Amino acid sequence: MSAKPIKLLQLYPREMNIYGDWGNTLVLSERLRWHGYEVEVIDYNPEDDFPADFDLLVGGGGQDSGQNKIKDDLLAIGPRLKELAAEGVPMLVICGLYQLFGHGFTTATGERIPGISLFDAETVAGEGRLIGNIALDTEEFGQVIGYENHSGLTVLGPDARPFGRVAAGGGNNRDDDTEGARVHNVIGSYLHGSLLPKNPRVADWLAQKAVEHAGLEWHPAQIDDTFAENARRVALSRPR
Ligand code: GLN
């Protein structure tokens, strides 16, 4: 075990933590321990003291009402989050927080919830929701599998690149085949499930970046991912 813990910040677990998204934190902390590293999970909720430093950030989805509750705090910490992202801190934000890491989300009632513009992406609620299993092709992680459930339709601007291309499912907006966004070591995505239990390659990429950010060397252990492989197979075989 390394003496220095990897600090994992869970962003807004009270309001932004839906459809099992907390599973992403669980997977990252467990896999880091299996790889031989100590982990400290820090919960951050609105108006807590924002930690001076951490190595990895995870944030989940939430209802429009949850997004409204955290929006002022997110705008306040946004400049610091952007600095940390530029320094290479790995981050994974899902659905509701993915939308607010972009320029903003306009709800079905026409209310605009502003975001922090870490991603060049704009989201507007569409008619109906995109719901179901989804598979992506990604350059770095191969096939990524998850579950989407959102009203927001996201369009990427020229400064954002997608997390993946939709092989089956709706993705960012059901029209342009993109899903999610990437900048620096930050991944935004609509994929719940939660995402990481079924996608160990994504989990270990985030874990490696976090270990390196902590100034430690990445020496991964051999992990038996049979359960993850079975879960991927079952999710792929199920209709939306
Ligand atoms: N409220 C947002 C939407 O429906 C986000 C939903 C979510 O995080 N699951 O698009």
Residues whose N, C-alpha, C, O or C-beta is under 5 A from the ligand:
A	BS01	LIG	G61 G62 Q63 D64 C95 G96 N149 H150 S151 G152
